[in-house]
Amino acid sequence: MTTEPCKGVEHRLQAYLDRALTPDEVSRIEVHLGECEYCRQRYHFEAQLRDTVKTVCCGDPVPDDLVDRVRLALRQSA
């Protein structure tokens, strides 16, 4: 598999999470996420990061294990 589909999905992940894509774009991304472990992991990371930011901004405590997992994921992606 080439990296082109992955680049397209990575560039659209934020819009996908924002639900700002056309139904056709959503369908293509979901098919790719179902086939590509790398992009699926990126999606889960981005979704979890958004949830963490929302929690922090809302004043609710962030579980220590989540902070540790986010830090680890950031170090691994660097």
N, C-alpha and C positions, 0 to 999 in steps of 0.2 A: 504494500500500500504506500502511496506517495504521501508526502507531508502536506500537500495542498489542501486536502479536505480538513486536516487538523488546523491549519492556519486560518481557514475560513471560519471554523467553529470557534477557535480561540478569540478571534476578532469580534465575534458576535455574541459571546457568552454574556456580557453585561446587558446587552439589549434583550437577550433571551430571558435572563433573570428579571428584567424590568417588564417583560411581556410586551415588548415594543416591536415585535417582528410580525411579518405577514404570516398567515397560516401555512403558506408554502415553505417559508424559511424555517418556521418552527418544525414542520414535518421533516425537512432535510436534516436539521440539527439533531432531532430526536432519533432519526435513523442512524446517524453517525455516532451518537452517544451510545446507542445500543450495540454498536460494532467495535468501538474503539475504547479500550481500557484507559489509555492516557487521557483522552479528552473527558471521559467520564470522571476520572479522578480530579481533573482540573475543575469540572463543573461542581462536584461536591465540595471541593476546597473553597471555591468562590461563594457558593451558597452558604457554607458554614461561616465564612468570613463576614458575609453580610449580616447573618444572624448575630454574630458576636458584636459587630459594630452597633447594631440596633439595640442590643442588650446594654452595652456600655453607655450609649447615648441616652437610654431611658432610665439609667440609674440603678438598674438591677445588677446584682453581683454576678460576675463571670466566674464559672467554676474553674478551679485551678487546673484540672485536667484538660479543659478546653484551651486554656492559655498555653499550657505546655504543648499540646498537639499543634496549635497554630504556630508557635515558635519553631517547632521541629519542622513543620511543613515549609515554613519560610526559609529556614536554613537549607533544607534539601533542594528547594527550587532555585536557590542562588547559585 
